[in-house]
């Protein structure tokens, strides 16, 4: 009887230890993924800002081109 209780206790203890180890690994992987997603989001936001600046620069250049065409036509 004592052997059966000891075996069951070992199984429960082993299962608990395995669950704890797997939980720790899972949490580490979650942190790695969170960091990677955060970096990706930051990069995406920077690229969006750069895209916005380039669009504004293009609009300014087009405006200047239009004004230059008007000046040339007026001469």
N, C-alpha and C positions, 0 to 999 in steps of 0.2 A: 504494500500500500504506500509506504513511504517513497519507494522507487517511482511509482506512478505520479505521486504529487511532485516529486523532484523533477521528473521529466516534463510534466505540464508546466511547472514553474519556469523551467529552462526554456520551453517553447514560448511562453508568454514574455519572458525577459528578452529572449532573442528577437522576437517579433517587435517588441517595443524599441529595442536598440536599432534594429534595421529601419524601422519607421523614422526614428530620430535622425539617423544618418541620411536617409533619403530626403527628409524634410530640409535638412541643412543644405544638401546639394541643390535641391529645388530652389531654395531661397537665394543661393549664390547665383544660379542661372537667371533667376528673375532680376536680380540686381544688374547683371551684365547686360541683359536685354533692355532694361530701363535706361541704362547709360547709353547704349547704342542708339536707342530711339530718340533720346534727348539730343544726342549729337546730330543725328539725322534731321531732327526738327530745327535745330539751330542753323544747320547748313541750308536747309530749305528756306528758312526765313531770310537769311542773308542773300540767297540767290533771288528771292522775290524782291527784296529791296534794290538789289543791283538791276534787276529787270525794270523796275519802276523808274530808276534813275536813267537807264538807257532810253526808255520810252520818252521821258521828258527831254532828254538831250536830242533825240530824233525830232521831236515836235519843235524844239527851238531851232534846230538846223533847217527844218522845212520852212519855218516862218522866215528865217533869214534869207533863204533861197527865194521865197516869194517876194520879199522886199527888194532883193537884188534884181529880180526880173522886172519889177515895177520901175525901179530906177533906170534900168537899161532901156525899157520901153519908153520912158519919158524923155530920153535924150534924143 
